[in-house]
Each structure stands twice: as structure tokens, then as C-alpha cells.
Amino acid sequence: MDVSRFEQLIHRLERVAERNPAGYRRRVAAVALLGFVILAAVLGIAVLMVAAMAGLVLLLFKGGGVVALVALKLGKALLLLALPLWMLLKTSFRMLLARFPAPQGLEITRADAPRLFGRLDDMQQRMQGPAFHHVLLVDQLNAAVVQHPRLGLFGWNRHYLILGLPLLQTLDEDEALAVVAHEYGHLAGNHGRFGAFIYRLRSAWGQMQSLAQGWDDWGSRLVARLFGWYAPWFNAYSFVMARADEYQADRSSAELVGAGAAARALQRTGIAARFEAQAFWPGIDRLAGSQAEPPAALSGEWRRALSALDAAQALRHRDEALQETTGYGDTHPSLNDRLRALGEAPAETLPAPAVTAAESWLGEALPRLAGQLDAQWSAGVRERWQERNRYLTQRHQQLQTLRAQPEPLSTDDEWALLQLVAELEPETDRRPAIEALLARAPDHLAARFALGDLKLTADDESGIADIEAVMQADPDAIIAGCETIWRWLNPRDPVRAELYRARWEKRQAHLATVQQELDTLDPKCELGPHDLSPEQEAAIAAAIQPHAGRIATVYLLRRPIATDPRARAYVLAFEMTRRWLRSEDALIKLARTLAAENYPVGLHVVPIGAKAFRRWRKRIRALGVAALPAGGR
């Protein structure tokens, strides 16, 4: 189901739920029941077929002559299906009893954090929900309640509370409890048993679909395709209920800690999320350019960065979040809608907490737990950090080299310099330099796109015209261009933003069609001489040289792509030498060996002697294409 159909279905179901809530719930229940029918059908078919095979075996041993003869004839057909049936049966049980990976994190015990567990006990009693089996501390700006089913869709859940240390360092105790209570509300079923059941089912189907993508036998792939069809429909039908459940979970948290604390928690988490993405992680990344080892105390870096965030910038981040509108990409409503539902207005000021939830809940254990978490993060990123350090060191050297060159720089060097400045010195205002470059080279599309992006970042709508000009000149820029304009328009003019989303979808569909043609080689396709450079041709010839003893002749051809004349597709067609056994299997084996080599362009490898491509000899001769200098005799 594509995005457009998904959203249209949800929009229609919203109207149904508004007119007839009971009828909508019956529809959701029917779609949920269909999922169990699908599971039962897959398992039932596999079990019945295996039982039929077992019955035929018994008939062979116990039946009379005629019965045995009939059973034997039917048995031959079923024996051919024995392996596929076994794979289907195994997949069915794997599906029902799938072991989902358990959440990972640093275990917090009651002895570590007695105040935290005291607040959790009180929450559990007041909201009348189940106890947590595990409380985990992680290094993410997040909190979650996770049900880990030990028997797949049969359940037998263990309940995990996952607390992100950065989140606890951001909020005060009541605000953090509001976030936990929101998540716990889904588990406790504060929006009704049926709503809680659907919430758990949405999670289980999502996990099952992700798990099925890693199954590689044919039976599992068949079931995965079935999941791929059903799961989006169930997600769409239950979406309206899930959205309503989010509002109810907010009300539950407000009942526990007060609407004011719940509203502050929503605003402060919105601020922290934007600060983390726009300032904190880019700053950590820049550290990789100056130090070869990752920070030893990431939690300390986050705490210092938060304390340096001034109130005005914090409110600007909050206002960005307030500009977002409720959409269909997430069941969570927008910040504006959630505050309105709580009856709270955006806060005029949001001073930093005097005591954070991390300090209050973890107490004396905080330094030890934070140190363990920091050590785990540092060890986990060390290899990637060192790679990044080497890369950034090289980029800084390139920047110094370009700055040391005498002016005027060439257009290419000037653009390379601006790209390095954007990457390594993002606080530098590049707009004047880009405008100067465009004054000298008005057709420089990358610079024009960058200028449009900078204008939109500065809230200058004229940037849309710059990006539109680039998309008109270069269709390859449509995806990035529509994404950039949509992000700017969506909070300001959702109707216009929708036009760019539709244009993005149209382009994605076109690219998928082109890619399908690129990936598929029809023996009757049009062929022509290649248009690669001598250097690329030489690189391809060098790549196949180790196999020259088995190749009589090899040709490099271009295959036009009907869905996109600008696309380039190439074919490497070869014939084996006579002293090698030229069976179909040998040809295919050599073709696979050649296809595994490293080439400067993507290409299909075709054995001309194979049955499907035997007519290519005449076609290649008619083209007058010369063989590559890589064949043997």
C-alpha cells in the first residue's frame, strides 16, 4: 500500500469513527480477526498436508493392493512436495512462536534507585496496571514501555521500562513521570481493554513483519509477502484508534502528575529533540575532527550542552515544534494539538529544572550508572569514531590546501571550498560566497540548490524558486528538492506542501519503474555500442583479465532504457573457449564469477552460448562492435 492510499484510507476511517464509533471499532475488530484467520490458515494448510502425507504412508503399509496402488500414485506427487511442505510448516511455527529480541540496556535495580521504584509503585497502584519485570537505562533521548512476548503472537509478555539518561537529565521528576505514565497508559489499558489489545497487536505485527524480512527460505518469503500485504491494512484500520489512544495516554499522565507538568514535559522533550539533532550531535561529530578517541563521558557532554542552551534559543526550538501539524506519518498528534487537548497553553518561559529526574531518581547511583553507560557508548563507537577522525583530518587538509591557493580559484575549486566550509565550519555564513559564485557561473545547479536551501533556512520563501529552477534543469534533483521545500512549507502552508509530497511520490514511482527495467535483462532488448570512456573500458578489461583463459571473446554493449533515455545500462557478453566444457551450467557459473568482479559501472554479464542469448551472436556482428582485449583461445 503506497503512502497516498494509506492516508486516504485513514482519512475515510476518521470520518467513519466520528459518525459511528461502535461501527468503526467493529471494523477494527474484524481486520484484527482476519490476521488471526491468516495465521490459522497458513498453519492449518501445512498441518493438513503433512497429515495427508502421513495417511498415505499408512495406506501403503496397511491398505490392500488397489488402495496401495492409488496411494502410491498420489504419494509420488506428495513426496515431491515434502520439502516445501516441511518448510511451510516450520515457517508457520516459527511465525507463531517467534522469539523477538529482548530490549537492551543497563539494568536498574530497586537498590540502585529506591525513589524511582517508589514512584513506579505508586503509578502502578493508581493506574491499576501490571508491574515492570525490568527497568533499563539507555543512552537515548527517549523513554518507552515495551512488552517482550516470549511466545510470539501467543504472548506471555515480560514488561520493560526503558529510560533514556539524556531524557532524565532534561526533565524534572514530575515531567519525567508524565512521560513514563503516558507510555504506561498504553500497557495499563487506560483507553480500554480492546484499545490495549489493539495497541499490543499493532506492536506485535510490526515486530513480526520486521522479523520476517530476515527469513530467507521460500516458505518464509511466502509468509513474509502475506505479512507485507496484511500489516499495512491493519495499521491503517487501527490508526484512528491508536491516535485516540495517544490523547487518552496524555490524559492519564495529566491525572497522575497534573496537566501543567504533562504540558511542560511535552514542550521540553520537543526542545531537547531539536537541540540534540541541530546542535548537540553535530557538535559531537566536530569533535571527531580534533580528537582520535570518542568522549569518555557522553552524559557529561549532554549535561554541559543543555546548561549552555539559552532560554531564547530553547523557546525557538519549541516554537518550531509548535509549527508542526498533525499528520499520518505517526500516531502521535502534533505538540499544538496535544497541548490543546490538555487545556494548556504554550509556556512563556521554560527555565531549566533545579533538580533533574536523573538526580532525583538515581541519587547516589547516578555517577556509577552514567559511567557504565558512557563506557558502553564509547566502546561501541570507537572504531567508527576513529574512521571519522581520519576522514575529517583529511577534509581539513583539503580545506587548508584550497585556501592556500592563489585567487581567483576555478569554479570547481571554489565550489569544493564552499562544500568543505559547509561540512567543517557550518556556523560560517556561506550565502555571500555562493551568490558571488553564481554571479560568475549562473548555471551552477549545485550552488543554486544550496542558495535556495540557505534562503529557506533563513525563512526566505524565494528559496523555493531557486530549488524549482534546479529541479527543472535536473530531474535527479526532484527528490531532494521536494523534500527540502516540503519541510519548509508543511508547518506554514500544508496545502502547498501536499503538492510537493505528491510530486515526490510521482518521482519515486518513476525511479522504481526505471530501476526495475535496469535490474531486468530481456534477451530481446535493444543493444548498441557502449559510450564509456577509454579509461572505464580499460578498467573493465582489467577486471576480467584473470579469467581470460576461459573466455574466447567478450563484448561491451550499451542497453537503452525505455523508461528513462538518460539512464545508462551496460552488458558484458562473453563466449567461452572451446577447450572448456560449454554446458549451460558452466556458462552460468562463469557468468556469476564475472558478475562478482568490481567494475566502474553497473552491468549485466551474459553468456552468449546460453540458450536464451544464442541469437546475440548475429546481433553483435550486425552492430560491428569490436571485442574487448581480454579473451583467450
BELWOVEN-V943963 format. One record per residue. N is the residue number from 0. RES is the residue in one letter. PSI is psi in radians with two decimals (999 if undefined). Layout:
BEGIN
n=[N | N]
res=[RES | RES]
psi=[PSI | PSI]
END
This chain:
BEGIN
n=[0 | 1 | 2 | 3 | 4 | 5 | 6 | 7 | 8 | 9 | 10 | 11 | 12 | 13 | 14 | 15 | 16 | 17 | 18 | 19 | 20 | 21 | 22 | 23 | 24 | 25 | 26 | 27 | 28 | 29 | 30 | 31 | 32 | 33 | 34 | 35 | 36 | 37 | 38 | 39 | 40 | 41 | 42 | 43 | 44 | 45 | 46 | 47 | 48 | 49 | 50 | 51 | 52 | 53 | 54 | 55 | 56 | 57 | 58 | 59 | 60 | 61 | 62 | 63 | 64 | 65 | 66 | 67 | 68 | 69 | 70 | 71 | 72 | 73 | 74 | 75 | 76 | 77 | 78 | 79 | 80 | 81 | 82 | 83 | 84 | 85 | 86 | 87 | 88 | 89 | 90 | 91 | 92 | 93 | 94 | 95 | 96 | 97 | 98 | 99 | 100 | 101 | 102 | 103 | 104 | 105 | 106 | 107 | 108 | 109 | 110 | 111 | 112 | 113 | 114 | 115 | 116 | 117 | 118 | 119 | 120 | 121 | 122 | 123 | 124 | 125 | 126 | 127 | 128 | 129 | 130 | 131 | 132 | 133 | 134 | 135 | 136 | 137 | 138 | 139 | 140 | 141 | 142 | 143 | 144 | 145 | 146 | 147 | 148 | 149 | 150 | 151 | 152 | 153 | 154 | 155 | 156 | 157 | 158 | 159 | 160 | 161 | 162 | 163 | 164 | 165 | 166 | 167 | 168 | 169 | 170 | 171 | 172 | 173 | 174 | 175 | 176 | 177 | 178 | 179 | 180 | 181 | 182 | 183 | 184 | 185 | 186 | 187 | 188 | 189 | 190 | 191 | 192 | 193 | 194 | 195 | 196 | 197 | 198 | 199 | 200 | 201 | 202 | 203 | 204 | 205 | 206 | 207 | 208 | 209 | 210 | 211 | 212 | 213 | 214 | 215 | 216 | 217 | 218 | 219 | 220 | 221 | 222 | 223 | 224 | 225 | 226 | 227 | 228 | 229 | 230 | 231 | 232 | 233 | 234 | 235 | 236 | 237 | 238 | 239 | 240 | 241 | 242 | 243 | 244 | 245 | 246 | 247 | 248 | 249 | 250 | 251 | 252 | 253 | 254 | 255 | 256 | 257 | 258 | 259 | 260 | 261 | 262 | 263 | 264 | 265 | 266 | 267 | 268 | 269 | 270 | 271 | 272 | 273 | 274 | 275 | 276 | 277 | 278 | 279 | 280 | 281 | 282 | 283 | 284 | 285 | 286 | 287 | 288 | 289 | 290 | 291 | 292 | 293 | 294 | 295 | 296 | 297 | 298 | 299 | 300 | 301 | 302 | 303 | 304 | 305 | 306 | 307 | 308 | 309 | 310 | 311 | 312 | 313 | 314 | 315 | 316 | 317 | 318 | 319 | 320 | 321 | 322 | 323 | 324 | 325 | 326 | 327 | 328 | 329 | 330 | 331 | 332 | 333 | 334 | 335 | 336 | 337 | 338 | 339 | 340 | 341 | 342 | 343 | 344 | 345 | 346 | 347 | 348 | 349 | 350 | 351 | 352 | 353 | 354 | 355 | 356 | 357 | 358 | 359 | 360 | 361 | 362 | 363 | 364 | 365 | 366 | 367 | 368 | 369 | 370 | 371 | 372 | 373 | 374 | 375 | 376 | 377 | 378 | 379 | 380 | 381 | 382 | 383 | 384 | 385 | 386 | 387 | 388 | 389 | 390 | 391 | 392 | 393 | 394 | 395 | 396 | 397 | 398 | 399 | 400 | 401 | 402 | 403 | 404 | 405 | 406 | 407 | 408 | 409 | 410 | 411 | 412 | 413 | 414 | 415 | 416 | 417 | 418 | 419 | 420 | 421 | 422 | 423 | 424 | 425 | 426 | 427 | 428 | 429 | 430 | 431 | 432 | 433 | 434 | 435 | 436 | 437 | 438 | 439 | 440 | 441 | 442 | 443 | 444 | 445 | 446 | 447 | 448 | 449 | 450 | 451 | 452 | 453 | 454 | 455 | 456 | 457 | 458 | 459 | 460 | 461 | 462 | 463 | 464 | 465 | 466 | 467 | 468 | 469 | 470 | 471 | 472 | 473 | 474 | 475 | 476 | 477 | 478 | 479 | 480 | 481 | 482 | 483 | 484 | 485 | 486 | 487 | 488 | 489 | 490 | 491 | 492 | 493 | 494 | 495 | 496 | 497 | 498 | 499 | 500 | 501 | 502 | 503 | 504 | 505 | 506 | 507 | 508 | 509 | 510 | 511 | 512 | 513 | 514 | 515 | 516 | 517 | 518 | 519 | 520 | 521 | 522 | 523 | 524 | 525 | 526 | 527 | 528 | 529 | 530 | 531 | 532 | 533 | 534 | 535 | 536 | 537 | 538 | 539 | 540 | 541 | 542 | 543 | 544 | 545 | 546 | 547 | 548 | 549 | 550 | 551 | 552 | 553 | 554 | 555 | 556 | 557 | 558 | 559 | 560 | 561 | 562 | 563 | 564 | 565 | 566 | 567 | 568 | 569 | 570 | 571 | 572 | 573 | 574 | 575 | 576 | 577 | 578 | 579 | 580 | 581 | 582 | 583 | 584 | 585 | 586 | 587 | 588 | 589 | 590 | 591 | 592 | 593 | 594 | 595 | 596 | 597 | 598 | 599 | 600 | 601 | 602 | 603 | 604 | 605 | 606 | 607 | 608 | 609 | 610 | 611 | 612 | 613 | 614 | 615 | 616 | 617 | 618 | 619 | 620 | 621 | 622 | 623 | 624 | 625 | 626 | 627 | 628 | 629 | 630 | 631 | 632]
res=[M | D | V | S | R | F | E | Q | L | I | H | R | L | E | R | V | A | E | R | N | P | A | G | Y | R | R | R | V | A | A | V | A | L | L | G | F | V | I | L | A | A | V | L | G | I | A | V | L | M | V | A | A | M | A | G | L | V | L | L | L | F | K | G | G | G | V | V | A | L | V | A | L | K | L | G | K | A | L | L | L | L | A | L | P | L | W | M | L | L | K | T | S | F | R | M | L | L | A | R | F | P | A | P | Q | G | L | E | I | T | R | A | D | A | P | R | L | F | G | R | L | D | D | M | Q | Q | R | M | Q | G | P | A | F | H | H | V | L | L | V | D | Q | L | N | A | A | V | V | Q | H | P | R | L | G | L | F | G | W | N | R | H | Y | L | I | L | G | L | P | L | L | Q | T | L | D | E | D | E | A | L | A | V | V | A | H | E | Y | G | H | L | A | G | N | H | G | R | F | G | A | F | I | Y | R | L | R | S | A | W | G | Q | M | Q | S | L | A | Q | G | W | D | D | W | G | S | R | L | V | A | R | L | F | G | W | Y | A | P | W | F | N | A | Y | S | F | V | M | A | R | A | D | E | Y | Q | A | D | R | S | S | A | E | L | V | G | A | G | A | A | A | R | A | L | Q | R | T | G | I | A | A | R | F | E | A | Q | A | F | W | P | G | I | D | R | L | A | G | S | Q | A | E | P | P | A | A | L | S | G | E | W | R | R | A | L | S | A | L | D | A | A | Q | A | L | R | H | R | D | E | A | L | Q | E | T | T | G | Y | G | D | T | H | P | S | L | N | D | R | L | R | A | L | G | E | A | P | A | E | T | L | P | A | P | A | V | T | A | A | E | S | W | L | G | E | A | L | P | R | L | A | G | Q | L | D | A | Q | W | S | A | G | V | R | E | R | W | Q | E | R | N | R | Y | L | T | Q | R | H | Q | Q | L | Q | T | L | R | A | Q | P | E | P | L | S | T | D | D | E | W | A | L | L | Q | L | V | A | E | L | E | P | E | T | D | R | R | P | A | I | E | A | L | L | A | R | A | P | D | H | L | A | A | R | F | A | L | G | D | L | K | L | T | A | D | D | E | S | G | I | A | D | I | E | A | V | M | Q | A | D | P | D | A | I | I | A | G | C | E | T | I | W | R | W | L | N | P | R | D | P | V | R | A | E | L | Y | R | A | R | W | E | K | R | Q | A | H | L | A | T | V | Q | Q | E | L | D | T | L | D | P | K | C | E | L | G | P | H | D | L | S | P | E | Q | E | A | A | I | A | A | A | I | Q | P | H | A | G | R | I | A | T | V | Y | L | L | R | R | P | I | A | T | D | P | R | A | R | A | Y | V | L | A | F | E | M | T | R | R | W | L | R | S | E | D | A | L | I | K | L | A | R | T | L | A | A | E | N | Y | P | V | G | L | H | V | V | P | I | G | A | K | A | F | R | R | W | R | K | R | I | R | A | L | G | V | A | A | L | P | A | G | G | R]
psi=[2.15 | 2.97 | -0.71 | -0.83 | -0.67 | -0.84 | -0.65 | -0.70 | -0.79 | -0.75 | -0.72 | -0.70 | -0.51 | -0.73 | -0.68 | -0.79 | -0.58 | -0.70 | -0.68 | 1.40 | -0.73 | -0.70 | -0.68 | -0.76 | -0.62 | -0.66 | -0.77 | -0.75 | -0.68 | -0.73 | -0.67 | -0.73 | -0.65 | -0.65 | -0.75 | -0.57 | -0.72 | -0.79 | -0.78 | -0.67 | -0.78 | -0.83 | -0.73 | -0.76 | -0.77 | -0.77 | -0.75 | -0.71 | -0.69 | -0.70 | -0.69 | -0.73 | -0.72 | -0.68 | -0.69 | -0.65 | -0.73 | -0.69 | -0.65 | -0.63 | -0.52 | -0.34 | 2.98 | -3.01 | -0.84 | -0.77 | -0.74 | -0.65 | -0.78 | -0.78 | -0.65 | -0.72 | -0.77 | -0.60 | -0.59 | -0.72 | -0.72 | -0.56 | -0.60 | -0.43 | 0.05 | -0.87 | -0.83 | -0.69 | -0.69 | -0.73 | -0.69 | -0.73 | -0.77 | -0.72 | -0.67 | -0.81 | -0.62 | -0.68 | -0.77 | -0.57 | 0.46 | 2.41 | 1.80 | 2.52 | 2.37 | 2.58 | 2.56 | 2.54 | -3.11 | 2.08 | 2.30 | 2.25 | 2.92 | -0.59 | -0.58 | -0.74 | 1.24 | -0.63 | -0.71 | -0.88 | -0.52 | -0.74 | -0.64 | -0.69 | -0.75 | -0.75 | -0.79 | -0.75 | -0.74 | -0.57 | -0.07 | 0.90 | 3.11 | 2.81 | 2.76 | 2.38 | -0.54 | 2.49 | 2.11 | 2.50 | 2.27 | 2.99 | 0.48 | 2.71 | 1.30 | 2.84 | 2.53 | 2.66 | 2.16 | 2.31 | 2.12 | 1.81 | 2.12 | -0.23 | 0.75 | -2.31 | -0.17 | -0.22 | -2.12 | 1.15 | 2.58 | 2.43 | 2.22 | 2.36 | 2.14 | 2.11 | 2.17 | 2.18 | -0.74 | -0.62 | -0.75 | -0.50 | -0.23 | -0.59 | 2.81 | 3.14 | -0.83 | -0.67 | -0.74 | -0.68 | -0.56 | -0.73 | -0.78 | -0.73 | -0.62 | -0.85 | -0.69 | -0.49 | -0.63 | -0.72 | -0.71 | -0.25 | 0.60 | -0.26 | 0.41 | 2.67 | -0.70 | -0.74 | -0.71 | -0.66 | -0.79 | -0.67 | -0.81 | -0.64 | -0.68 | -0.76 | -0.75 | -0.74 | -0.66 | -0.78 | -0.69 | -0.71 | -0.73 | -0.73 | -0.70 | -0.44 | -0.35 | -0.05 | 2.34 | -0.11 | 2.90 | -0.65 | -0.74 | -0.68 | -0.63 | -0.80 | -0.68 | -0.65 | -0.66 | -0.75 | -0.76 | -0.47 | -0.78 | -0.79 | -0.78 | -0.62 | -0.77 | -0.70 | -0.75 | -0.80 | -0.58 | -0.02 | -0.78 | -0.73 | -0.74 | -0.66 | -0.77 | -0.62 | -0.55 | -0.72 | -0.71 | -0.67 | -0.64 | -0.72 | -0.65 | -0.75 | -0.64 | -0.65 | -0.54 | -0.77 | -0.09 | 2.54 | -0.59 | -0.81 | -0.70 | -0.72 | -0.72 | -0.69 | -0.75 | -0.78 | -0.74 | -0.64 | -0.61 | -0.71 | -0.84 | -0.67 | -0.74 | -0.69 | -0.72 | -0.81 | -0.69 | -0.44 | -0.85 | -1.00 | -0.68 | -0.63 | -0.72 | -0.70 | -0.67 | -0.49 | -0.54 | -0.33 | -0.29 | -0.21 | 2.42 | -0.25 | 2.53 | 2.78 | 2.44 | -0.40 | 1.45 | -0.67 | -0.62 | -0.67 | -0.75 | -0.74 | -0.76 | -0.69 | -0.72 | -0.72 | -0.43 | -0.13 | 2.03 | 2.76 | -0.65 | -0.76 | -0.66 | -0.77 | -0.53 | -0.73 | -0.72 | -0.71 | -0.58 | -0.75 | -0.63 | -0.40 | -0.30 | 2.58 | 2.73 | 2.22 | -2.84 | 0.10 | -0.24 | 2.50 | -0.37 | 2.28 | 3.00 | 2.83 | -0.75 | -0.84 | -0.63 | -0.71 | -0.72 | -0.71 | -0.51 | -0.15 | 0.45 | 2.46 | 2.74 | 2.40 | 2.46 | -0.58 | 2.63 | 1.31 | 2.64 | 2.53 | 2.45 | -0.68 | 2.16 | 2.83 | -0.57 | -0.77 | -0.70 | -0.80 | -0.66 | -0.36 | -2.29 | -0.36 | -0.20 | -0.87 | -0.73 | -0.83 | -0.74 | -0.70 | -0.74 | -0.74 | -0.74 | -0.72 | -0.70 | -0.78 | -0.80 | -0.76 | -0.64 | -0.52 | -0.04 | -0.83 | -0.81 | -0.62 | -0.77 | -0.63 | -0.75 | -0.67 | -0.78 | -0.72 | -0.85 | -0.60 | -0.76 | -0.71 | -0.68 | -0.69 | -0.71 | -0.69 | -0.76 | -0.69 | -0.79 | -0.68 | -0.43 | -0.22 | 2.56 | 2.55 | 2.74 | 2.52 | 2.74 | 2.83 | -0.74 | -0.77 | -0.64 | -0.71 | -0.70 | -0.69 | -0.76 | -0.63 | -0.71 | -0.68 | -0.73 | -0.65 | -0.72 | -0.41 | 1.12 | -0.33 | -0.22 | 2.37 | 1.89 | -0.14 | -0.82 | -0.71 | -0.66 | -0.73 | -0.65 | -0.70 | -0.75 | -0.47 | -0.57 | -0.52 | 1.33 | -0.30 | 0.21 | 1.73 | -0.69 | -0.70 | -0.68 | -0.73 | -0.79 | -0.68 | -0.77 | -0.72 | -0.77 | -0.67 | -0.79 | -0.67 | -0.58 | 0.21 | 0.59 | 1.90 | -0.33 | -0.24 | -0.45 | -0.72 | -0.68 | -0.80 | -0.63 | -0.70 | -0.69 | -0.74 | -0.61 | -0.66 | -0.50 | 1.76 | -0.42 | -0.27 | -0.03 | -0.76 | -0.96 | -0.66 | -0.79 | -0.66 | -0.77 | -0.80 | -0.68 | -0.77 | -0.65 | -0.69 | -0.58 | -0.82 | -0.21 | -0.71 | 1.41 | -0.53 | -0.84 | -0.66 | -0.64 | -0.59 | -0.69 | -0.56 | -0.71 | -0.67 | -0.68 | -0.77 | -0.72 | -0.73 | -0.71 | -0.72 | -0.70 | -0.78 | -0.63 | -0.68 | -0.74 | -0.78 | -0.65 | -0.70 | -0.64 | -0.64 | -0.30 | 2.26 | 1.93 | 2.20 | -0.38 | 0.17 | 2.77 | 2.49 | 2.72 | 2.98 | 2.56 | 2.81 | 0.48 | 2.78 | 2.78 | -0.60 | -0.72 | -0.70 | -0.73 | -0.66 | -0.68 | -0.76 | -0.70 | -0.61 | -0.59 | -0.07 | -0.68 | -0.30 | 0.21 | -0.51 | -0.36 | -0.02 | 2.19 | -0.91 | 2.67 | 2.38 | 2.51 | 2.13 | 2.78 | 2.47 | 1.93 | 2.54 | 2.01 | -0.62 | -0.27 | 1.69 | -0.37 | -0.32 | 2.62 | 2.22 | 2.40 | 2.70 | 2.34 | 1.86 | 2.29 | 2.75 | 2.48 | 2.73 | 2.75 | -0.50 | -0.12 | 2.55 | 2.01 | 0.88 | 2.87 | -0.73 | -0.72 | -0.70 | -0.81 | -0.69 | -0.77 | -0.66 | -0.72 | -0.65 | -0.78 | -0.67 | -0.43 | -0.15 | 2.88 | 2.01 | 2.71 | -0.27 | 2.79 | 2.43 | 2.74 | 2.49 | 2.20 | 2.18 | 1.97 | -0.53 | -0.18 | 2.65 | -0.75 | -0.33 | 0.27 | -0.51 | -0.16 | -0.40 | -0.88 | -0.68 | -0.71 | -0.71 | -0.69 | -0.53 | -0.38 | 0.51 | 2.30 | 2.56 | 2.64 | 2.61 | 1.10 | 0.06 | 2.75 | -2.64 | 999]
END
